Amino acid sequence: MRGQAPRSRGACLRAHGGIDKAARVGHITRAPMTLLDSLPPHARSFDRIDTWVFDLDNTLYPSSCRLYVEVEQRMTRYIMDELRLDRDGAHALRRRYFQEHGTTLRGLMNEYGIEPRHFLDYVHEIDVSAVKPAPALGRALAALPGRKLVFTNGTRRHAERVLDRLELAEHFAAIHDIVAVDYQPKPDAAGYRDLIETYAVVPSRAAMVEDMARNLPPAAALGMTTVWLRGGPHAEVDVAHAASIHHTIDDLTAFLAALSLAVE
């Protein structure tokens, strides 16, 4: 979050509402001539992919919608109320648990035995009206060969609300949420294995798209092709993550639209 100037709601709409043909689109690291040729050192081809795994928040909609701000505020308030901390103490604890446990919830469960359902219901009771329909992204998903899944550290209800706002629900075969993985959040490898087993995913024929680079190494270790969408609120990239990022993009809609043409 730090160092990122908030964009207007108009920017939120433009990010998925259409493609600015005059704008630069970073499809893949070092911008090769095509999506299937001249790939950078860690890049992989998409021509055998038959399952697409998408993160939800700040991936299927742009971070400029700023839903994460309200979620984080509600997390802080929850910690203040439950643990009797002041705002600064609750904020620091939220950040520390996010870094150490993958999610704030996991830290609260491990350290304080917090009941997860109540926490999740509370923090996801947010206004999602900033998320607008994404017809261009819908067209790109429809044209993209293969099954599409949502894999999120949030709840199914939250994912359904967001997908309804985006008008994209019809494009996804399933939502694999934090409850489905027994509250073991990305990047815990157990959740990825559960996803693969539940939906009979063949890792070598799957691609995962994420705005958080730290969630891609477990997917890469299993054999998936990984795509990092830059520009989210948690844009930190550890050196250890670099080899697990096969492709880097700046615009999901433009990337998928171009990819659909390339693999036809």
C-alpha positions in Angstrom: 0.0 0.0 0.0 2.8 2.4 0.8 4.1 4.5 -2.0 1.1 3.9 -4.2 -0.9 7.0 -5.1 -4.7 6.2 -5.2 -6.3 6.3 -8.6 -9.7 7.7 -9.3 -12.7 5.5 -9.7 -12.6 6.4 -13.4 -9.2 4.7 -13.6 -10.9 1.6 -12.0 -13.4 1.6 -14.8 -10.9 2.1 -17.6 -8.7 -0.7 -16.4 -11.2 -3.4 -17.3 -13.7 -1.5 -19.4 -11.8 -1.6 -22.6 -8.4 -1.5 -24.2 -6.7 1.8 -25.0 -5.0 0.9 -28.2 -2.5 3.7 -27.8 -1.4 2.5 -24.4 1.7 0.4 -23.8 0.7 -3.1 -22.7 3.5 -5.2 -21.0 2.3 -8.7 -21.9 5.5 -10.5 -20.9 8.7 -9.5 -19.3 10.9 -7.7 -21.8 8.0 -7.4 -24.3 8.8 -10.1 -26.9 7.6 -9.8 -30.4 4.8 -12.3 -29.9 3.3 -14.2 -27.0 4.5 -17.6 -28.1 8.0 -16.7 -29.5 11.1 -15.0 -28.3 10.2 -15.8 -24.7 12.4 -14.5 -21.8 14.5 -17.0 -19.8 11.9 -18.2 -17.4 8.9 -17.9 -19.7 6.8 -20.8 -20.9 4.4 -21.2 -23.8 0.7 -21.2 -23.2 -0.2 -23.5 -26.2 -0.9 -26.6 -24.0 -2.8 -24.8 -21.2 -6.3 -26.2 -20.6 -6.9 -24.9 -17.1 -6.6 -21.2 -16.0 -6.4 -20.4 -12.3 -7.2 -16.8 -11.4 -6.8 -15.0 -8.1 -9.8 -12.8 -7.4 -9.0 -9.6 -5.5 -6.8 -7.0 -7.4 -6.6 -9.5 -10.3 -10.0 -9.9 -11.9 -10.7 -6.3 -10.9 -8.0 -3.5 -10.7 -6.6 -2.5 -7.3 -7.7 1.1 -8.1 -11.1 0.0 -7.0 -9.5 0.0 -3.5 -11.7 -2.7 -2.0 -8.6 -3.9 -0.1 -8.6 -0.6 1.8 -12.0 -1.3 3.4 -11.1 -4.9 4.0 -7.9 -3.9 5.8 -9.8 -1.3 7.8 -12.3 -3.8 8.9 -9.6 -6.3 9.9 -7.9 -3.6 12.0 -11.3 -2.8 13.7 -11.9 -6.5 14.3 -8.5 -6.9 16.0 -9.1 -3.7 18.1 -12.4 -5.1 19.3 -11.4 -8.7 19.9 -7.9 -8.1 21.4 -8.5 -4.8 23.0 -5.7 -3.1 21.1 -5.4 0.5 20.0 -5.5 1.3 16.2 -1.7 1.4 15.8 -1.2 -1.9 17.7 -4.0 -3.6 15.7 -2.6 -2.3 12.4 0.9 -3.5 13.2 -0.4 -7.0 14.3 -2.5 -7.3 11.1 0.6 -6.5 8.9 2.8 -8.9 10.9 0.4 -11.8 10.7 -0.1 -11.2 7.0 3.7 -11.4 6.4 4.3 -14.3 8.8 1.2 -16.5 8.3 0.0 -15.7 4.8 -3.2 -14.0 6.0 -4.1 -12.0 9.1 -6.8 -14.6 9.8 -4.3 -17.5 9.9 -2.2 -15.6 12.4 -5.2 -14.9 14.6 -6.3 -18.5 14.4 -2.8 -19.8 15.3 -2.0 -17.2 18.0 -5.5 -16.6 19.5 -7.8 -19.3 18.4 -10.1 -16.8 16.6 -13.2 -18.4 15.0 -12.6 -18.0 11.3 -16.2 -17.7 10.0 -17.1 -14.7 12.2 -13.9 -12.9 11.1 -14.4 -13.6 7.4 -18.1 -12.6 7.5 -17.1 -9.3 9.2 -14.2 -8.3 7.1 -15.9 -9.1 3.8 -19.1 -7.1 4.6 -17.9 -4.3 2.4 -19.3 -2.0 -0.4 -18.3 -3.5 -3.7 -20.0 -0.9 -5.9 -16.6 0.4 -7.1 -16.3 -2.8 -9.1 -18.1 -2.3 -12.4 -19.0 -4.7 -15.3 -16.0 -5.8 -17.3 -17.3 -6.6 -20.8 -13.9 -6.5 -22.4 -12.5 -8.9 -19.9 -15.5 -11.1 -20.3 -15.0 -11.3 -24.1 -11.3 -12.2 -23.5 -12.2 -14.9 -21.1 -14.8 -16.3 -23.4 -12.3 -16.5 -26.2 -9.6 -18.1 -24.1 -9.5 -21.9 -24.6 -9.8 -24.0 -21.4 -11.5 -24.2 -18.1 -11.3 -21.2 -15.7 -11.2 -21.4 -11.9 -11.0 -18.8 -9.1 -8.6 -19.5 -6.3 -8.9 -17.0 -3.5 -7.9 -16.4 0.1 -11.3 -14.8 0.5 -14.7 -16.5 0.9 -17.0 -17.9 -1.8 -19.7 -15.3 -0.9 -17.2 -12.4 -1.4 -16.0 -14.0 -4.7 -19.6 -14.4 -5.9 -20.4 -10.8 -5.0 -17.4 -9.5 -7.0 -18.0 -11.7 -10.0 -21.6 -10.6 -10.1 -20.5 -7.0 -10.1 -18.0 -7.8 -12.9 -20.6 -9.8 -14.8 -18.1 -12.6 -15.2 -19.5 -15.4 -13.1 -20.6 -17.4 -16.2 -16.9 -17.8 -17.3 -15.7 -19.7 -14.2 -16.3 -23.4 -13.6 -15.6 -23.1 -9.8 -14.5 -21.0 -6.9 -11.9 -22.5 -4.6 -12.0 -20.4 -1.4 -10.3 -20.2 1.9 -12.9 -22.4 3.5 -12.3 -25.2 0.9 -8.6 -25.3 1.9 -9.4 -25.5 5.6 -8.2 -21.9 6.1 -4.7 -22.7 4.9 -4.1 -19.6 2.7 -1.9 -19.0 -0.3 1.0 -19.4 -0.4 0.7 -22.5 1.8 1.3 -25.4 -0.7 -1.5 -27.5 0.9 -4.1 -25.3 -0.7 -2.6 -25.7 -4.2 -2.5 -29.4 -3.8 -6.1 -29.4 -2.7 -7.1 -27.4 -5.8 -5.3 -29.8 -8.1 -6.9 -32.8 -6.5 -10.4 -31.3 -6.3 -10.6 -30.3 -9.9 -8.3 -32.9 -11.4 -5.9 -30.2 -12.6 -2.8 -31.4 -14.6 -0.2 -28.8 -13.4 1.8 -28.9 -16.6 -1.3 -27.9 -18.5 -2.4 -25.2 -16.0 -1.6 -21.5 -15.7 -2.0 -19.3 -12.6 -2.6 -15.6 -12.7 -1.9 -13.6 -9.5 -1.2 -10.0 -8.4 0.9 -11.2 -5.4 4.3 -12.6 -6.6 4.8 -14.5 -3.3 1.8 -16.7 -4.2 3.3 -18.0 -7.4 6.3 -20.2 -6.2 4.1 -23.0 -5.0 2.2 -23.1 -8.3 5.5 -23.1 -10.2 6.9 -25.9 -8.0 3.9 -28.1 -8.9 4.6 -27.5 -12.6 2.1 -24.7 -13.4 2.9 -21.8 -15.7 2.7 -18.6 -13.7 1.7 -15.1 -14.6 2.3 -12.1 -12.3 0.0 -9.1 -12.7 1.9 -6.1 -11.5 0.5 -2.9 -10.0 -1.4 -4.3 -7.0 -1.2 -3.0 -3.4 1.2 -5.9 -2.4 3.7 -5.5 -5.3 6.8 -6.5 -3.4 8.9 -9.1 -5.2 11.5 -11.1 -3.2 14.6 -12.2 -5.2 13.6 -15.8 -4.3 10.3 -15.4 -6.2 11.9 -14.3 -9.5 12.6 -17.8 -10.9 8.9 -18.8 -10.2 7.5 -15.9 -12.3 7.3 -17.1 -15.9 5.4 -14.1 -17.3 4.9 -10.5 -16.1 1.9 -8.5 -17.3 0.5 -5.0 -16.6 -3.0 -5.4 -18.0 -5.0 -8.6 -17.7 -7.7 -7.8 -20.3 -5.2 -6.9 -23.0 -3.0 -9.8 -22.1 -5.8 -12.4 -22.4 -7.2 -10.8 -25.5 -3.8 -11.0 -27.2 -3.2 -14.5 -25.9 -6.5 -15.7 -27.3 -5.5 -14.5 -30.8 -2.0 -16.1 -30.4 -3.2 -19.6 -29.5 -6.0 -19.8 -32.1 
